[in-house]
Amino acid sequence: MKLVFLDESGYSFNWLNDIDNQPFYVLSAVAIDAASYGAACAEIQEAVAAMNLPGVEHPLGKGSEIKARQVTNGQGWWRDHNDERNHFRDLMLDFPRRFNGTAFLVVIDKARHRNQYVTPADPVPMAMQFLFERLEWYLREINDTAYCIHDHDKRRTDTLHEHSVDLIRGGSQIEFYSAFYGRVVNNHHDLAHIIEMALGSSVNSVGLQIADFFATCAYTYFRDGQPADCGWWGMLSDNLYHENGVLDGRGLKVFPR
């Protein structure tokens, strides 16, 4: 079984009115084999403890949390400690590859989505649908199942549960234009390999903190116009799921194109 940790970046209560402040919505997922997770956490915790970071009084994920936003934006202590900042970010972003896992990203361009559709859908459930579809394809390929844990948001507990259980129970309805048939085609996509989704607290979870780094770093990269000189994007994208060497539409879904 895979443990799959999910987090988001760019959420807005009223996304249509807040596009200037939050132009993208990003949902990340980091998958690792359940049997490997304990040892992986211990290795990460040991590496972080060796850095002697200020304010980290407990092992990472056992009462201590380092927010990706502070590291990526160079806030507070990180501003004057660039070497430690880069080392810690790389430690988090290379987690899936080091421990035989993989990761997924869904990126919604809110303005383009709004402008392209007469009645644009809420990016949050749409991103979850896109992510669960790709996770299901991956699980079918490796013949495995997944238990998902989403970072807890007290304001949206019921909504997050409803989004996930509707998808897991009812599957995903995929609509696309088929050049072969010359018309729009609707396919029902069963999500039988995803068992369920629970909510967890990132301060008590290494996996959720890893997912936070994937979501936040991806948000920063797309918000900044996908800069060619971004030194860490290559590492992040290498840790995403590739199907036969293909990333786009597999481990990375950008919508709309």
Residue pairs with C-beta under 8 A, 6 or more apart in sequence:
1 33
1 34
1 144
1 145
1 146
1 147
1 195
2 31
2 32
2 33
2 34
2 101
2 139
2 144
2 145
2 146
2 147
3 31
3 32
3 33
3 34
3 37
3 146
3 147
3 149
3 207
4 29
4 30
4 31
4 135
4 146
4 147
4 148
4 149
5 29
5 30
5 31
5 148
5 149
5 151
5 200
5 205
5 207
5 208
5 210
5 211
6 27
6 28
6 29
6 131
6 148
6 149
6 150
6 151
6 197
6 211
7 27
7 28
7 150
7 151
7 202
7 208
7 211
7 212
7 214
7 215
8 25
8 26
8 27
8 28
8 124
8 127
8 151
8 215
9 24
9 25
9 26
9 28
9 212
9 215
9 216
9 218
9 219
10 22
10 23
10 24
10 25
10 26
10 110
10 219
11 22
11 25
11 124
11 153
12 18
12 19
12 21
12 22
12 25
15 22
15 25
15 110
15 122
15 123
15 124
16 110
16 114
16 120
19 110
19 111
19 114
22 110
23 109
23 110
23 111
23 223
24 107
24 108
24 109
24 110
24 219
24 222
24 223
25 107
25 108
25 110
25 123
25 124
25 127
26 105
26 106
26 107
26 108
26 127
26 215
26 216
26 218
26 219
26 222
27 105
27 106
27 124
27 127
27 128
27 130
27 131
27 215
28 103
28 104
28 105
28 106
28 211
28 212
28 214
28 215
28 218
29 103
29 104
29 105
29 131
29 135
29 148
29 211
30 95
30 96
30 101
30 102
30 103
30 207
30 210
30 211
30 214
31 96
31 101
31 102
31 103
31 104
31 135
31 138
31 146
32 40
32 95
32 96
32 99
32 100
32 101
32 207
33 99
33 100
33 101
34 147
36 99
36 100
36 101
37 207
39 99
40 95
40 98
40 99
40 206
41 61
41 206
41 207
44 60
44 61
44 91
44 95
44 206
45 59
45 60
45 61
45 62
45 206
47 91
48 56
48 59
48 60
48 66
48 88
48 91
49 56
49 59
49 60
51 84
51 87
51 88
53 66
53 77
53 84
53 88
54 77
55 77
56 64
56 66
57 63
57 64
58 64
60 66
60 206
60 209
61 203
61 204
61 205
61 206
61 207
61 208
61 209
62 204
63 203
63 204
64 203
65 202
65 203
65 209
66 88
66 209
67 212
68 92
68 209
68 212
68 213
68 215
68 216
68 217
69 75
69 216
70 76
70 78
71 78
71 85
71 88
71 89
71 213
72 89
72 216
72 217
72 220
73 220
74 82
74 85
78 84
78 85
86 232
89 213
89 217
89 232
90 232
90 235
92 209
92 210
92 213
93 213
93 214
93 217
93 232
93 235
93 236
93 239
94 235
94 239
95 101
95 210
95 239
96 102
96 103
96 210
96 239
97 238
97 239
102 138
102 239
102 240
102 241
102 251
103 214
103 239
103 240
103 241
103 251
104 131
104 134
104 135
104 138
104 240
104 241
104 251
104 252
104 253
105 214
105 215
105 218
105 240
105 251
105 252
105 253
106 127
106 130
106 131
106 134
106 253
106 255
107 218
107 219
107 222
107 252
107 253
107 254
107 255
108 123
108 126
108 127
108 255
109 222
109 254
109 255
109 256
110 123
112 256
113 120
113 121
113 123
113 255
113 256
114 120
116 256
124 159
124 163
125 163
126 255
128 163
128 164
128 167
129 167
129 172
130 253
130 255
131 253
132 164
132 167
132 168
132 172
132 191
132 194
133 172
133 174
133 189
133 191
134 241
134 250
134 251
134 253
135 146
135 148
135 193
135 194
136 189
136 190
136 191
136 192
136 193
136 194
137 243
137 250
138 241
139 145
139 146
139 193
139 194
140 193
141 243
144 193
145 193
145 194
145 195
146 193
146 194
146 195
147 195
147 196
147 198
148 164
148 194
148 195
148 196
148 197
148 198
149 197
149 198
149 199
149 200
149 205
149 207
149 208
150 160
150 164
150 197
150 198
150 199
150 200
151 199
151 200
151 201
151 202
151 208
151 211
151 212
152 199
152 200
152 201
152 202
153 160
153 199
157 199
160 197
160 199
161 197
161 199
164 196
164 197
165 196
165 197
167 191
167 194
168 191
168 194
168 195
168 196
168 197
171 188
171 189
171 190
171 191
172 188
172 189
172 191
173 186
173 187
173 188
173 189
174 186
174 187
174 188
174 189
175 184
175 185
175 186
175 187
176 184
176 185
176 187
177 183
177 184
177 185
178 184
178 185
200 208
201 208
202 208
202 209
202 212
214 236
214 239
217 232
217 233
217 236
218 236
221 227
221 230
221 233
221 236
222 254
224 230
226 233
237 247
237 252
240 247
240 250
240 251
240 252
241 247
241 250
241 251
242 250
242 251
243 250
243 251
248 254
